[in-house]
Amino acid sequence: MNRTIFIDKDRCVGCYACIVACKLEHSLPPEPVKPPVGDPTGPNLIRVHQVGPQIDNDEVHQYFLPIPCLHCLDAPCIKACPRSALYKDNDTGITLVDEDKCIGCKFCLWVCPYGSPQFYDGRMYLCDLCIHRIGEERQKGRQTACEAACPARAIHVGTTSEISVLIGERAAERAGKEG
């Protein structure tokens, strides 16, 4: 059953709780001892981009956009990897990294349209949708770390059919507010 993620940019408040929760869940360094150039906070399996502020018709607009790996159905990162270190989990459709096969060529990083693969300290990192929380734990209501930490409920992980229903509900909410 393919898993996917839905980010509702209209709900994200830019608190960065998703980044902190992810780092804690995956034991990632909050601040490396020797940061590589351009990466002062170590690998971020989810990043939050700020768009704006912009002025349009005398109104200030700004929003935040969390960007994790989107686990593309036809993932360019998997195709680009010369060692087949990136692969799809057969049960969940989640894109994963086999660290034993990864040679650090960074081809996956270069072809990903979202910049999701993170190369840090000689190793490739990629959001795994907290695959260790799927299964019986998910049935008990356990969510991914980023989803559970989001106070605005902007991040949702589920099957493609669950996410489709959620998107329909959100579209109906917006139509009701605008109408």
C-alpha positions as CSV (number, residue, x, y, z in Angstrom):
1,M,0.0,0.0,0.0
2,N,1.8,3.2,-1.2
3,R,2.3,5.9,1.4
4,T,2.5,9.5,0.6
5,I,2.7,12.9,2.3
6,F,0.5,15.9,2.0
7,I,1.7,19.3,3.1
8,D,-1.0,22.1,3.5
9,K,1.0,25.3,3.1
10,D,-2.0,27.3,4.1
11,R,-1.8,25.8,7.6
12,C,2.0,25.8,8.1
13,V,3.0,28.6,10.6
14,G,6.8,28.2,10.2
15,C,7.5,27.0,13.7
16,Y,10.0,24.4,12.5
17,A,8.7,21.8,15.0
18,C,8.7,19.2,12.1
19,I,12.5,19.7,11.7
20,V,13.2,19.3,15.4
21,A,11.0,16.3,15.8
22,C,12.6,14.6,12.7
23,K,16.1,15.2,14.0
24,L,15.2,13.8,17.4
25,E,13.4,10.8,15.9
26,H,16.4,9.9,13.6
27,S,19.1,10.9,16.1
28,L,20.4,13.6,13.7
29,P,22.8,16.3,15.0
30,P,21.0,19.6,15.8
31,E,24.3,21.4,15.2
32,P,27.4,19.5,13.8
33,V,30.8,20.1,15.3
34,K,32.3,21.0,11.8
35,P,29.4,22.1,9.5
36,P,30.0,21.6,5.8
37,V,29.8,24.7,3.7
38,G,26.2,25.8,3.2
39,D,24.8,23.3,5.7
40,P,25.1,24.8,9.2
41,T,22.6,22.5,10.8
42,G,23.5,19.0,9.5
43,P,21.1,17.0,7.4
44,N,17.5,18.1,7.5
45,L,15.2,15.4,6.2
46,I,12.5,17.9,6.1
47,R,13.1,21.6,5.4
48,V,10.8,24.6,5.8
49,H,11.1,27.3,3.2
50,Q,9.8,30.8,3.8
51,V,8.1,32.5,0.8
52,G,7.8,36.2,1.2
53,P,7.0,38.6,2.7
54,Q,5.6,40.0,-0.5
55,I,3.4,43.0,-1.0
56,D,0.4,42.6,-3.4
57,N,-2.3,45.2,-3.6
58,D,-1.2,46.8,-0.3
59,E,-1.4,43.4,1.5
60,V,1.6,41.5,2.9
61,H,1.7,37.9,2.0
62,Q,3.9,35.2,3.4
63,Y,3.8,31.5,3.8
64,F,6.0,28.6,4.8
65,L,6.4,25.4,2.9
66,P,7.7,22.2,4.5
67,I,9.6,20.1,2.0
68,P,10.4,16.5,2.8
69,C,11.0,13.7,0.3
70,L,7.8,13.2,-1.6
71,H,8.5,9.6,-2.4
72,C,7.7,10.1,-6.1
73,L,6.0,7.2,-7.9
74,D,8.6,7.4,-10.7
75,A,11.5,8.7,-8.6
76,P,14.3,10.3,-10.6
77,C,16.7,9.7,-7.7
78,I,16.3,6.0,-8.0
79,K,16.9,6.1,-11.8
80,A,20.1,8.2,-11.3
81,C,21.8,6.0,-8.7
82,P,24.5,3.9,-10.4
83,R,24.6,1.5,-7.5
84,S,20.9,1.0,-6.9
85,A,21.4,2.3,-3.4
86,L,18.0,4.1,-3.6
87,Y,15.0,1.8,-3.9
88,K,11.3,1.6,-3.3
89,D,10.0,-0.5,-0.3
90,N,7.7,-3.0,-1.9
91,D,5.1,-2.9,0.9
92,T,4.9,0.9,1.4
93,G,6.3,2.6,-1.8
94,I,8.6,4.6,0.4
95,T,11.9,5.5,-1.2
96,L,14.8,4.2,1.0
97,V,18.6,4.4,1.0
98,D,20.8,1.2,1.3
99,E,23.8,2.8,3.0
100,D,26.0,-0.2,2.2
101,K,25.5,0.4,-1.6
102,C,25.7,4.2,-1.5
103,I,29.1,5.5,-2.8
104,G,28.3,9.2,-2.2
105,C,28.3,10.2,-5.9
106,K,25.4,12.6,-5.2
107,F,23.6,11.9,-8.5
108,C,20.4,11.5,-6.6
109,L,20.8,14.9,-5.0
110,W,21.4,16.5,-8.4
111,V,18.3,15.1,-10.1
112,C,15.8,15.5,-7.3
113,P,13.5,18.4,-8.1
114,Y,12.8,19.0,-4.4
115,G,16.4,18.8,-3.1
116,S,15.3,16.0,-0.8
117,P,18.5,13.8,-0.6
118,Q,20.9,15.3,1.9
119,F,24.6,14.4,1.8
120,Y,26.3,15.0,5.1
121,D,29.4,13.6,6.8
122,G,30.1,11.2,4.0
123,R,26.6,9.7,4.0
124,M,23.3,10.1,2.1
125,Y,20.2,10.9,4.1
126,L,16.6,10.8,2.9
127,C,13.2,11.1,4.6
128,D,11.9,7.6,5.2
129,L,8.4,8.7,6.3
130,C,9.3,7.1,9.7
131,I,8.9,3.7,8.2
132,H,9.7,2.2,11.6
133,R,6.4,3.6,12.8
134,I,4.3,2.0,10.1
135,G,2.3,-1.2,10.7
136,E,0.9,-2.0,14.0
137,E,2.2,1.2,15.5
138,R,0.3,3.2,12.9
139,Q,-2.9,1.3,13.7
140,K,-2.5,2.5,17.3
141,G,-2.5,6.1,16.0
142,R,1.2,6.6,15.9
143,Q,2.2,9.2,13.3
144,T,5.4,10.2,11.6
145,A,7.5,12.4,13.8
146,C,6.9,15.5,11.7
147,E,3.2,14.9,11.5
148,A,2.8,14.3,15.2
149,A,4.8,17.5,16.1
150,C,3.0,19.8,13.7
151,P,0.8,22.1,15.9
152,A,-1.1,23.4,12.9
153,R,-1.9,20.0,11.4
154,A,-0.2,21.0,8.1
155,I,1.5,17.6,7.6
156,H,-0.3,14.4,6.8
157,V,1.1,11.0,5.9
158,G,-1.1,8.1,4.7
159,T,-2.1,5.9,1.9
160,T,-2.8,7.6,-1.4
161,S,-6.5,7.0,-0.9
162,E,-6.4,8.5,2.6
163,I,-4.6,11.5,1.3
164,S,-7.0,11.9,-1.6
165,V,-9.9,12.0,0.9
166,L,-8.1,14.6,3.0
167,I,-7.4,16.8,0.0
168,G,-11.1,16.7,-1.0
169,E,-12.1,17.7,2.6
170,R,-9.6,20.6,2.6
171,A,-10.8,21.8,-0.8
172,A,-14.4,21.7,0.4
173,E,-13.3,23.7,3.5
174,R,-11.7,26.4,1.3
175,A,-14.6,26.5,-1.0
176,G,-16.9,27.1,2.0
177,K,-14.7,30.0,3.3
178,E,-14.5,31.6,-0.1
179,G,-18.1,31.2,-1.0
